[in-house]
Amino acid sequence: MLVKISICPKCKSPDIRLSNSAAGMFLPEQWVCDKCGYEGYMILEIDVKDKEKFKA
Ligand SMILES: [Zn+2]
């Protein structure tokens, strides 16, 4: 099974979550990184098996 996880494009941390507070119906989802404070619409998606490569 191929599982994808989302990681921060800035610090490669998987500690990234959707910020739903300000998002309305017509707004794209915005992501927030808990580690470096990145906020944006762009995230990286990697295979869960590649996760080791991105470990800090
Ligand atoms: Zn980050």
PDB file of the backbone (N, CA, C, O) and the ligand in Angstrom, with CONECT records:
HET     ZN  A 101       1
ATOM      1  N   MET A   1       0.835  -1.191   0.000  1.00  0.00           N
ATOM      2  CA  MET A   1       0.000   0.000   0.000  1.00  0.00           C
ATOM      3  C   MET A   1       0.877   1.250   0.000  1.00  0.00           C
ATOM      4  O   MET A   1       1.849   1.352   0.747  1.00  0.00           O
ATOM      5  N   LEU A   2       0.512   2.173  -0.840  1.00  0.00           N
ATOM      6  CA  LEU A   2       1.298   3.395  -0.964  1.00  0.00           C
ATOM      7  C   LEU A   2       0.677   4.493  -0.107  1.00  0.00           C
ATOM      8  O   LEU A   2      -0.428   4.971  -0.366  1.00  0.00           O
ATOM      9  N   VAL A   3       1.413   4.864   0.899  1.00  0.00           N
ATOM     10  CA  VAL A   3       0.918   5.903   1.790  1.00  0.00           C
ATOM     11  C   VAL A   3       1.743   7.161   1.619  1.00  0.00           C
ATOM     12  O   VAL A   3       2.973   7.134   1.670  1.00  0.00           O
ATOM     13  N   LYS A   4       1.052   8.245   1.418  1.00  0.00           N
ATOM     14  CA  LYS A   4       1.744   9.524   1.265  1.00  0.00           C
ATOM     15  C   LYS A   4       1.588  10.342   2.541  1.00  0.00           C
ATOM     16  O   LYS A   4       0.535  10.350   3.179  1.00  0.00           O
ATOM     17  N   ILE A   5       2.655  11.019   2.884  1.00  0.00           N
ATOM     18  CA  ILE A   5       2.556  11.942   4.004  1.00  0.00           C
ATOM     19  C   ILE A   5       2.942  13.335   3.527  1.00  0.00           C
ATOM     20  O   ILE A   5       3.675  13.499   2.551  1.00  0.00           O
ATOM     21  N   SER A   6       2.445  14.305   4.220  1.00  0.00           N
ATOM     22  CA  SER A   6       2.742  15.692   3.877  1.00  0.00           C
ATOM     23  C   SER A   6       3.842  16.210   4.783  1.00  0.00           C
ATOM     24  O   SER A   6       3.819  16.006   5.997  1.00  0.00           O
ATOM     25  N   ILE A   7       4.800  16.881   4.175  1.00  0.00           N
ATOM     26  CA  ILE A   7       5.863  17.468   4.984  1.00  0.00           C
ATOM     27  C   ILE A   7       6.061  18.927   4.614  1.00  0.00           C
ATOM     28  O   ILE A   7       5.646  19.382   3.548  1.00  0.00           O
ATOM     29  N   CYS A   8       6.694  19.638   5.507  1.00  0.00           N
ATOM     30  CA  CYS A   8       6.976  21.059   5.302  1.00  0.00           C
ATOM     31  C   CYS A   8       8.027  21.241   4.211  1.00  0.00           C
ATOM     32  O   CYS A   8       9.063  20.578   4.239  1.00  0.00           O
ATOM     33  N   PRO A   9       7.777  22.129   3.251  1.00  0.00           N
ATOM     34  CA  PRO A   9       8.757  22.355   2.180  1.00  0.00           C
ATOM     35  C   PRO A   9       9.988  23.108   2.678  1.00  0.00           C
ATOM     36  O   PRO A   9      11.013  23.154   1.998  1.00  0.00           O
ATOM     37  N   LYS A  10       9.882  23.685   3.842  1.00  0.00           N
ATOM     38  CA  LYS A  10      10.965  24.517   4.361  1.00  0.00           C
ATOM     39  C   LYS A  10      11.931  23.709   5.225  1.00  0.00           C
ATOM     40  O   LYS A  10      13.145  23.752   5.024  1.00  0.00           O
ATOM     41  N   CYS A  11      11.378  22.976   6.184  1.00  0.00           N
ATOM     42  CA  CYS A  11      12.254  22.263   7.122  1.00  0.00           C
ATOM     43  C   CYS A  11      12.079  20.748   7.033  1.00  0.00           C
ATOM     44  O   CYS A  11      12.713  20.002   7.779  1.00  0.00           O
ATOM     45  N   LYS A  12      11.222  20.297   6.122  1.00  0.00           N
ATOM     46  CA  LYS A  12      11.005  18.864   5.870  1.00  0.00           C
ATOM     47  C   LYS A  12      10.397  18.143   7.073  1.00  0.00           C
ATOM     48  O   LYS A  12      10.502  16.923   7.197  1.00  0.00           O
ATOM     49  N   SER A  13       9.770  18.902   7.939  1.00  0.00           N
ATOM     50  CA  SER A  13       9.159  18.286   9.104  1.00  0.00           C
ATOM     51  C   SER A  13       7.771  17.756   8.769  1.00  0.00           C
ATOM     52  O   SER A  13       7.010  18.405   8.052  1.00  0.00           O
ATOM     53  N   PRO A  14       7.443  16.581   9.287  1.00  0.00           N
ATOM     54  CA  PRO A  14       6.088  16.064   9.087  1.00  0.00           C
ATOM     55  C   PRO A  14       5.076  16.678  10.054  1.00  0.00           C
ATOM     56  O   PRO A  14       3.884  16.376  10.000  1.00  0.00           O
ATOM     57  N   ASP A  15       5.568  17.538  10.932  1.00  0.00           N
ATOM     58  CA  ASP A  15       4.685  18.191  11.892  1.00  0.00           C
ATOM     59  C   ASP A  15       3.966  19.356  11.237  1.00  0.00           C
ATOM     60  O   ASP A  15       4.127  20.512  11.630  1.00  0.00           O
ATOM     61  N   ILE A  16       3.177  19.029  10.240  1.00  0.00           N
ATOM     62  CA  ILE A  16       2.491  20.067   9.487  1.00  0.00           C
ATOM     63  C   ILE A  16       1.002  19.761   9.514  1.00  0.00           C
ATOM     64  O   ILE A  16       0.578  18.607   9.440  1.00  0.00           O
ATOM     65  N   ARG A  17       0.235  20.815   9.620  1.00  0.00           N
ATOM     66  CA  ARG A  17      -1.208  20.585   9.738  1.00  0.00           C
ATOM     67  C   ARG A  17      -1.975  21.634   8.957  1.00  0.00           C
ATOM     68  O   ARG A  17      -1.449  22.692   8.612  1.00  0.00           O
ATOM     69  N   LEU A  18      -3.206  21.321   8.692  1.00  0.00           N
ATOM     70  CA  LEU A  18      -4.062  22.262   7.987  1.00  0.00           C
ATOM     71  C   LEU A  18      -4.549  23.339   8.941  1.00  0.00           C
ATOM     72  O   LEU A  18      -4.978  23.066  10.062  1.00  0.00           O
ATOM     73  N   SER A  19      -4.468  24.551   8.467  1.00  0.00           N
ATOM     74  CA  SER A  19      -5.002  25.647   9.245  1.00  0.00           C
ATOM     75  C   SER A  19      -6.408  25.937   8.750  1.00  0.00           C
ATOM     76  O   SER A  19      -6.598  26.541   7.694  1.00  0.00           O
ATOM     77  N   ASN A  20      -7.370  25.509   9.513  1.00  0.00           N
ATOM     78  CA  ASN A  20      -8.750  25.635   9.062  1.00  0.00           C
ATOM     79  C   ASN A  20      -9.433  26.881   9.588  1.00  0.00           C
ATOM     80  O   ASN A  20     -10.521  27.250   9.144  1.00  0.00           O
ATOM     81  N   SER A  21      -8.784  27.514  10.531  1.00  0.00           N
ATOM     82  CA  SER A  21      -9.449  28.606  11.228  1.00  0.00           C
ATOM     83  C   SER A  21      -9.915  29.706  10.280  1.00  0.00           C
ATOM     84  O   SER A  21     -11.047  30.180  10.373  1.00  0.00           O
ATOM     85  N   ALA A  22      -9.027  30.107   9.364  1.00  0.00           N
ATOM     86  CA  ALA A  22      -9.358  31.232   8.500  1.00  0.00           C
ATOM     87  C   ALA A  22      -9.902  30.784   7.151  1.00  0.00           C
ATOM     88  O   ALA A  22     -10.343  31.606   6.348  1.00  0.00           O
ATOM     89  N   ALA A  23      -9.871  29.501   6.910  1.00  0.00           N
ATOM     90  CA  ALA A  23     -10.248  29.006   5.593  1.00  0.00           C
ATOM     91  C   ALA A  23     -11.760  28.961   5.428  1.00  0.00           C
ATOM     92  O   ALA A  23     -12.478  28.377   6.240  1.00  0.00           O
ATOM     93  N   GLY A  24     -12.209  29.579   4.381  1.00  0.00           N
ATOM     94  CA  GLY A  24     -13.620  29.519   4.062  1.00  0.00           C
ATOM     95  C   GLY A  24     -13.870  28.498   2.972  1.00  0.00           C
ATOM     96  O   GLY A  24     -12.975  27.739   2.599  1.00  0.00           O
ATOM     97  N   MET A  25     -15.040  28.484   2.487  1.00  0.00           N
ATOM     98  CA  MET A  25     -15.437  27.510   1.488  1.00  0.00           C
ATOM     99  C   MET A  25     -14.674  27.661   0.173  1.00  0.00           C
ATOM    100  O   MET A  25     -14.412  26.682  -0.526  1.00  0.00           O
ATOM    101  N   PHE A  26     -14.325  28.900  -0.148  1.00  0.00           N
ATOM    102  CA  PHE A  26     -13.727  29.156  -1.457  1.00  0.00           C
ATOM    103  C   PHE A  26     -12.230  29.406  -1.387  1.00  0.00           C
ATOM    104  O   PHE A  26     -11.579  29.686  -2.394  1.00  0.00           O
ATOM    105  N   LEU A  27     -11.708  29.302  -0.192  1.00  0.00           N
ATOM    106  CA  LEU A  27     -10.278  29.499  -0.045  1.00  0.00           C
ATOM    107  C   LEU A  27      -9.566  28.154  -0.090  1.00  0.00           C
ATOM    108  O   LEU A  27     -10.079  27.149   0.404  1.00  0.00           O
ATOM    109  N   PRO A  28      -8.389  28.148  -0.682  1.00  0.00           N
ATOM    110  CA  PRO A  28      -7.614  26.913  -0.654  1.00  0.00           C
ATOM    111  C   PRO A  28      -7.136  26.627   0.765  1.00  0.00           C
ATOM    112  O   PRO A  28      -7.048  27.526   1.601  1.00  0.00           O
ATOM    113  N   GLU A  29      -6.833  25.374   1.015  1.00  0.00           N
ATOM    114  CA  GLU A  29      -6.377  25.001   2.341  1.00  0.00           C
ATOM    115  C   GLU A  29      -4.978  25.545   2.589  1.00  0.00           C
ATOM    116  O   GLU A  29      -4.097  25.462   1.733  1.00  0.00           O
ATOM    117  N   GLN A  30      -4.803  26.084   3.741  1.00  0.00           N
ATOM    118  CA  GLN A  30      -3.481  26.583   4.093  1.00  0.00           C
ATOM    119  C   GLN A  30      -2.850  25.690   5.149  1.00  0.00           C
ATOM    120  O   GLN A  30      -3.507  25.207   6.072  1.00  0.00           O
ATOM    121  N   TRP A  31      -1.560  25.493   4.976  1.00  0.00           N
ATOM    122  CA  TRP A  31      -0.842  24.599   5.874  1.00  0.00           C
ATOM    123  C   TRP A  31       0.032  25.393   6.832  1.00  0.00           C
ATOM    124  O   TRP A  31       0.560  26.454   6.499  1.00  0.00           O
ATOM    125  N   VAL A  32       0.163  24.850   8.016  1.00  0.00           N
ATOM    126  CA  VAL A  32       1.007  25.477   9.019  1.00  0.00           C
ATOM    127  C   VAL A  32       1.977  24.432   9.559  1.00  0.00           C
ATOM    128  O   VAL A  32       1.587  23.319   9.911  1.00  0.00           O
ATOM    129  N   CYS A  33       3.243  24.816   9.616  1.00  0.00           N
ATOM    130  CA  CYS A  33       4.249  23.930  10.176  1.00  0.00           C
ATOM    131  C   CYS A  33       4.478  24.294  11.634  1.00  0.00           C
ATOM    132  O   CYS A  33       4.742  25.449  11.968  1.00  0.00           O
ATOM    133  N   ASP A  34       4.374  23.297  12.491  1.00  0.00           N
ATOM    134  CA  ASP A  34       4.557  23.561  13.914  1.00  0.00           C
ATOM    135  C   ASP A  34       6.024  23.750  14.276  1.00  0.00           C
ATOM    136  O   ASP A  34       6.354  24.296  15.329  1.00  0.00           O
ATOM    137  N   LYS A  35       6.886  23.293  13.395  1.00  0.00           N
ATOM    138  CA  LYS A  35       8.310  23.301  13.731  1.00  0.00           C
ATOM    139  C   LYS A  35       8.975  24.641  13.388  1.00  0.00           C
ATOM    140  O   LYS A  35       9.625  25.258  14.232  1.00  0.00           O
ATOM    141  N   CYS A  36       8.797  25.079  12.128  1.00  0.00           N
ATOM    142  CA  CYS A  36       9.504  26.290  11.715  1.00  0.00           C
ATOM    143  C   CYS A  36       8.549  27.464  11.528  1.00  0.00           C
ATOM    144  O   CYS A  36       8.989  28.584  11.271  1.00  0.00           O
ATOM    145  N   GLY A  37       7.264  27.221  11.653  1.00  0.00           N
ATOM    146  CA  GLY A  37       6.310  28.309  11.541  1.00  0.00           C
ATOM    147  C   GLY A  37       5.905  28.623  10.115  1.00  0.00           C
ATOM    148  O   GLY A  37       5.256  29.637   9.856  1.00  0.00           O
ATOM    149  N   TYR A  38       6.289  27.752   9.184  1.00  0.00           N
ATOM    150  CA  TYR A  38       5.919  27.962   7.791  1.00  0.00           C
ATOM    151  C   TYR A  38       4.404  27.988   7.619  1.00  0.00           C
ATOM    152  O   TYR A  38       3.681  27.169   8.186  1.00  0.00           O
ATOM    153  N   GLU A  39       3.950  28.941   6.832  1.00  0.00           N
ATOM    154  CA  GLU A  39       2.542  28.983   6.484  1.00  0.00           C
ATOM    155  C   GLU A  39       2.430  29.140   4.985  1.00  0.00           C
ATOM    156  O   GLU A  39       3.078  30.008   4.401  1.00  0.00           O
ATOM    157  N   GLY A  40       1.626  28.322   4.363  1.00  0.00           N
ATOM    158  CA  GLY A  40       1.478  28.459   2.926  1.00  0.00           C
ATOM    159  C   GLY A  40       0.609  27.377   2.337  1.00  0.00           C
ATOM    160  O   GLY A  40       0.110  26.492   3.032  1.00  0.00           O
ATOM    161  N   TYR A  41       0.443  27.475   1.027  1.00  0.00           N
ATOM    162  CA  TYR A  41      -0.427  26.540   0.327  1.00  0.00           C
ATOM    163  C   TYR A  41       0.356  25.371  -0.251  1.00  0.00           C
ATOM    164  O   TYR A  41      -0.208  24.360  -0.667  1.00  0.00           O
ATOM    165  N   MET A  42       1.684  25.544  -0.263  1.00  0.00           N
ATOM    166  CA  MET A  42       2.510  24.521  -0.875  1.00  0.00           C
ATOM    167  C   MET A  42       3.099  23.595   0.184  1.00  0.00           C
ATOM    168  O   MET A  42       3.672  24.039   1.179  1.00  0.00           O
ATOM    169  N   ILE A  43       2.944  22.317  -0.055  1.00  0.00           N
ATOM    170  CA  ILE A  43       3.572  21.339   0.817  1.00  0.00           C
ATOM    171  C   ILE A  43       4.246  20.289  -0.039  1.00  0.00           C
ATOM    172  O   ILE A  43       4.012  20.207  -1.244  1.00  0.00           O
ATOM    173  N   LEU A  44       5.060  19.509   0.577  1.00  0.00           N
ATOM    174  CA  LEU A  44       5.668  18.381  -0.113  1.00  0.00           C
ATOM    175  C   LEU A  44       4.945  17.115   0.289  1.00  0.00           C
ATOM    176  O   LEU A  44       4.558  16.926   1.442  1.00  0.00           O
ATOM    177  N   GLU A  45       4.775  16.249  -0.704  1.00  0.00           N
ATOM    178  CA  GLU A  45       4.203  14.944  -0.394  1.00  0.00           C
ATOM    179  C   GLU A  45       5.233  13.883  -0.722  1.00  0.00           C
ATOM    180  O   GLU A  45       5.783  13.837  -1.822  1.00  0.00           O
ATOM    181  N   ILE A  46       5.475  13.049   0.242  1.00  0.00           N
ATOM    182  CA  ILE A  46       6.441  11.975   0.005  1.00  0.00           C
ATOM    183  C   ILE A  46       5.814  10.637   0.375  1.00  0.00           C
ATOM    184  O   ILE A  46       4.863  10.563   1.154  1.00  0.00           O
ATOM    185  N   ASP A  47       6.371   9.594  -0.202  1.00  0.00           N
ATOM    186  CA  ASP A  47       5.954   8.264   0.196  1.00  0.00           C
ATOM    187  C   ASP A  47       6.422   8.019   1.621  1.00  0.00           C
ATOM    188  O   ASP A  47       7.488   8.478   2.032  1.00  0.00           O
ATOM    189  N   VAL A  48       5.619   7.300   2.350  1.00  0.00           N
ATOM    190  CA  VAL A  48       5.937   7.092   3.752  1.00  0.00           C
ATOM    191  C   VAL A  48       7.236   6.291   3.881  1.00  0.00           C
ATOM    192  O   VAL A  48       7.933   6.386   4.892  1.00  0.00           O
ATOM    193  N   LYS A  49       7.547   5.519   2.871  1.00  0.00           N
ATOM    194  CA  LYS A  49       8.785   4.739   2.933  1.00  0.00           C
ATOM    195  C   LYS A  49      10.015   5.609   2.690  1.00  0.00           C
ATOM    196  O   LYS A  49      11.134   5.219   3.022  1.00  0.00           O
ATOM    197  N   ASP A  50       9.800   6.793   2.109  1.00  0.00           N
ATOM    198  CA  ASP A  50      10.910   7.712   1.881  1.00  0.00           C
ATOM    199  C   ASP A  50      11.134   8.641   3.072  1.00  0.00           C
ATOM    200  O   ASP A  50      12.019   9.497   3.059  1.00  0.00           O
ATOM    201  N   LYS A  51      10.327   8.452   4.075  1.00  0.00           N
ATOM    202  CA  LYS A  51      10.362   9.366   5.204  1.00  0.00           C
ATOM    203  C   LYS A  51      11.740   9.415   5.856  1.00  0.00           C
ATOM    204  O   LYS A  51      12.187  10.465   6.320  1.00  0.00           O
ATOM    205  N   GLU A  52      12.394   8.280   5.883  1.00  0.00           N
ATOM    206  CA  GLU A  52      13.704   8.204   6.538  1.00  0.00           C
ATOM    207  C   GLU A  52      14.689   9.193   5.924  1.00  0.00           C
ATOM    208  O   GLU A  52      15.525   9.771   6.618  1.00  0.00           O
ATOM    209  N   LYS A  53      14.575   9.373   4.624  1.00  0.00           N
ATOM    210  CA  LYS A  53      15.504  10.265   3.909  1.00  0.00           C
ATOM    211  C   LYS A  53      15.365  11.712   4.371  1.00  0.00           C
ATOM    212  O   LYS A  53      16.311  12.497   4.305  1.00  0.00           O
ATOM    213  N   PHE A  54      14.187  12.041   4.830  1.00  0.00           N
ATOM    214  CA  PHE A  54      13.911  13.438   5.170  1.00  0.00           C
ATOM    215  C   PHE A  54      14.131  13.715   6.658  1.00  0.00           C
ATOM    216  O   PHE A  54      13.937  14.836   7.129  1.00  0.00           O
ATOM    217  N   LYS A  55      14.526  12.707   7.365  1.00  0.00           N
ATOM    218  CA  LYS A  55      14.741  12.908   8.796  1.00  0.00           C
ATOM    219  C   LYS A  55      15.883  13.882   9.031  1.00  0.00           C
ATOM    220  O   LYS A  55      16.921  13.809   8.373  1.00  0.00           O
ATOM    221  N   ALA A  56      15.688  14.771   9.949  1.00  0.00           N
ATOM    222  CA  ALA A  56      16.723  15.762  10.246  1.00  0.00           C
ATOM    223  C   ALA A  56      17.856  15.117  11.032  1.00  0.00           C
ATOM    224  O   ALA A  56      18.827  15.789  11.380  1.00  0.00           O
TER     225      ALA A  56
HETATM  226 ZN    ZN A 101       8.652  23.640   8.740  1.00  0.00          ZN2+
END
